[in-house]
């Protein structure tokens, strides 16, 4: 494949900033979830902050309303086997991209020697119970199926993850901090259920990924999706002439032709607004190499042990520090930890974002403090 353009890393940073909705906000949270090909939601408040950074006026109350009342957003296990928020209308697409692949718990059952018929009957029984009761938590399953093994009650998904993979279950509102699941046919019986075939679904998700993260290398695609390079190449071929190959600082990468044609419209680095990104923000999850975002000597302050990713201060397209929020009674306290001194004018702008964090939670800002980390 020929090289269609030669790009700099600076152009890549600005393009990703724009296509992530970090320059011009997305019109609404559903569009944001679609454009981003899902928003990681292992920690639900962090997913809410990802949307707050990309949708004007978004709030925690609005997130709860869209998820549990309007039900136009849905929380499912998606790429990399992690929880994401998707537009409800994309549920068939998310199902399609994973159809036919056994979950960890199904694989374990096979290794343990469960008879196929017996195992399918067990899963079907849980599905029937979920439909009957509409919403269930793990404590409900313990009561309704006393013989159920602890592995299938795993906090990482268990049998509920199997039902989700099969297009039958999604997250409902928690109760007393216990996660609960709902049956699709009871939660959104009006949802049109016409899933695309697996290759078509994966080609569409890859197209969305290229649109928001591109230009990217094959290793980035596999890192984001959790699938093989051979599969990525097959899905790239399905996208066809929409995809172009470019060179970024001498490294081959793939992008969309439509985005390449708009390079002249990119803002200057000085025009990139500051952001307080939450934990596990989508911008930090799309590429294997993070050097375009952060200096090597401070990498370990953001990407922490056990896969944790800190909330970050984004200044002119680069990570300039970490931050956190804590509740102090009914108010929010924001702690800012820059990697190096930040100019006073930018400190003021970051502090105004801390006020916005409190407003997102509909709480007063109790304090905004700066900490020097040695």
N, C-alpha and C positions, 0 to 999 in steps of 0.2 A: 504494500500500500504506500502510495506516495505521501510525502509531507506537504500539507496544504498551507501551513503557516508556521512561522517561528515566533514564539512568544517569550516574554520575560516573566519571571516569578512575580514581579510587581503587578503586571497585567492580570495574572491569575488571581492574586489576592483581591484585587478590585472587582473582578468579575464574580467571584464567589460571594463577596460582600453584597453586591447588587442582587444577585439571583437568590440569595437567602432572605431577601426582604429586610435587610439591615440598613439600607439607604432609603428606599421608598417602601413604606409598609404594604403588606398584602391587604386587600380590601376587607377580608374577614377571616376568622380562624379556620373555616372549612377549606377555603382556598389555600391558606398557609399549609394545612396538613396535607393537602393534595400535592402542592408544589414541592414540598420537602420530602415527599415519598414516605410520610409518617414522621412523628415526633417521638423520640424515645421517652418512655413513661414508666420505667422501673420505679422512679420516684415521681409521683404524680405532681406535686407542687413544682418540681423542676420543669416538667413538661409545660405547665402553665406559664412559667416564666419565659420559656422559649417562645411561646405564643405572644406573651406581653411585649417581648422585644421586637415583634414583627407585625403586630396588629394594634393600631392606635386605640387606646382606651380599654384594652382588654383587662379583665379582672378575674380573680379567683371565683367569685360568685358566678360569673358568666361561664367559666369552665365547668363548674358543677351543673349549671343549668343545661348546657349543651350535651353533657355526658349522660345525665340521669333523668332529666325532665323532657327536654326537646328530643334527646337521643339522636342528634345529628352528628355527633362525634362518637367513636367507639374505641375501646381500649382492648387490644388483642396482642397475642404473641406474634411477632412478625419476623423481620430480617434478623439474623444472628440469634434467633430464638429468644429475643428480648421483647418486653412489652413496649408497644407504641400506641400513640393516638393516631387514628385515621378518620377521614371523613366516612360517615356511615355508608354512603353510596360506594365507597371503595372496598367494603368488606368482601364482596364476591371476588374482587381482584386479589386481595390479600390471601383469600382462601385458594384461589387458582394458582398463585405462585408457589404454594407449598403443598398442593394436593399430591397425594401418593407417597409422601415422605413420612416415615414412622418417627414419632417423638422418642425422646430418651426413654420414657417409661414403657412404651411399646417394645422398644429394643431390649430393655431389661427383662420384660416379661418373656420374650422369646428366649433370651439366654437362660432364664430360670426354668424353662421347660413348660410353660403354660400351654395347654392345648389351644389351638386357634379358636375353635368353636366356643370353648369355655371362656376364653378371654373376651371374645366379641360379645358374648352374652353378658359378661360383667360390665363392659363399657356401655352396651345398650341399656342395661338396667339403670345405670347412673343417668344416662341421657333421658330415660323415661321419667325418673324421679325429678330431674331438673325441669322437664316440661310440665309435669304435674304440679310442682310447687312454684314454678316460674323463676324463683331466685333461691339459691342455696349457698351456704358457706361450708367450710370443712367441718365445723361442729355439727351442722345439720346432717352431713353424710355419716359422721360417727354414730349419730342417733338412729338414722334410718337404715344404715348398713353396718351393724356392729362388727361384722367379720372383715371389714375392709382393712387392708394392710396400710401401715404408716407411709410406705413409699408413695402410694397413690394419693395420699393426703399432703404431699410435699408442698411447702410454701412456694416452691419454684414452679408449681403448676400441677403436677400429678395427673390425675384423671381429668381434671378440668382443662389442662393443656391439651389432652387428647381430644376432648370434645370441641375445643376451640380450633384445633387443626382440622377437624372434620366439618367445620363451618356451623357448629351448633351452639356455641357458648361464647359469651363475652363478659367483661367485668361489669357488675352492677355497683351501686353505691355500697360502701363498706358499712358494717354495723358493729359498734363497739370496737372499732379498729380491726375487725376481722374482714378480710376480703371475701366478697360474695360474687357469684356468677349467675348470669341469667341465660335462659334459653332463647335463641334467636327468634323462634316462631312465636314466642310470647312477648319478647322485648320489642321487636319491630316486625309484626306479622305482615306489614305492608311493603317491606323491603323487597324490591325486585331481585330475585336470586337467579341470575344467569351467569355463572362464573365462566371466564374464558379458559381455554386450555392452558396447561402449565407453561408451555413455551411462549405463548402470546402474552400471558400475564407477566412473566419474567422479563420479556422484552419491553413491555410498557413500564415496569418499575425501573428497569435500567435506563430507559429514555428519560424518566423523571430525575433519576440520580445524575445522569450526565448534564441535564439542564441546570441543576442547582450546584453541583460540585465540580463540574468540568472546568478545565481539562484534567483528566485523571489517567493514571496508568492501570494496567490490568491488575496489578497487585492491590491498588486502591479499591477497585471494583470488588475483588474477592474479599477484602477486609470488611467492606461495608455490608456486603450481602451475605457473607458466610458460605459461599459456594466456590466451585473450582474455576480455574482459568479456562478450562475447556468449555464449561457451560457459558461463561461470560462471552467467549468468542462466538459461540453459537447464537446467543441472544443479540450480540452486536450485529451479526450477519442478518438477523431478522429485521433490525432497524434500518439496515440498508444504506441508501445514499444520504440519509439524514446525518450520518456519522462521518466525521472527518478526522484525519490523523494530523496532529501538530507536534511541534518540538518545543519543549519548555526547558530552557537552559541546557539544551543538548539531550534531554530525555524525551523519548516518544510518549505521546499521550493521546487520548481520544476525547472528542468534544462533539457538539452539535453544529452543523453548518449554519443554522439560523443564528446561533450565538456568536460565531466567528465573524459573521457579517456586521455585528453591532459593536465591534471593539472600539470604534472611534467614539462611542457614546459613553464610555466608562468615565467615572469621576476621577479627579486627582486624589492622591493619598490624603491631602489636607482637607478634602471635602467629605471624608468618611466620618460619620458621627461616632461618638463614644457610646459604648454599651456596657451594661453589667449583665453578662450572660450567666444564666443559672447553671447548676451542675448538669453534666451530660448534655450540654447544648448540641444541637445537630451540627453546627459548624465544626465542632471538634471531633466528630465521629466519622467523617466521610473519607479520610485518607489515612494511609498507614504512616507516611512520613509527615511529621508535624512541623518541620523546620520553616515552612511558610508562615506559621502562626507564632512560633515561640523560639527563643534562644535555647541552645542545648543546655547551658549551665543552670537553667531554671525549670527545665522540663519536668523534673521529678516533684516540683511543687504543685503541679497541676494534675499530672497523671500519677495517681497514688497506688499503693499496694491494693491487691484484691480487685483491681479494675475500677477503682473509684476515680472520678474526674471532678475536680473542684470547680466551683463557680469562678468566673474570670472577669477581669476588667479588660475590655477591648479598646485600645487607643490607636486610632489611625490604622486599623487593620491588623494590629499585632497585640498579643497578650502582654499586658503591662503589670499584671498582678492578680491576686485572688481576692475573694471577698466572701462574706457569709452573712446571713441574717439569723437572728435569734429572737424569740418572743420574751419580753420582759413584762409579765402581767398581760395587759391588753395592748401593749405597744410593741413596735418592731425596733430592734437595735441592729444597725448595719455596721460591720467591721470591715475596713478596707486595708489590704496588705499589698502595697506596691512592691515590685522587685527593685526599683530604684526611684529616686525623687521624681515627682511629677510636677510640672509647672503649675503655679497658682491658678492660672486661668482654666486649666484642665481639671484641677482639683475641684473648683467651683462647679463645673459642669458635671463631674462625677457625683458630687454631693447632691445635685439636683436629681440625678437618677436614683439615688438612695431614697429620696422623698417619693419618687414614683414607685419604688418597690413597696413601701408602706401602703401607698394608695392602692396598689394591686390587691393587697390583702385587706383593704378597707380598715386600716389601722393607722393610728398616729405614729410618726417617727419619733421614738423615744430618744435616740442618739445616733449620730453618725460619727464614727471615730476611725482615725488612721493609726495603723500599727506598723512599726518598722520591724521587719523580720531579718534577723541576722543570717 
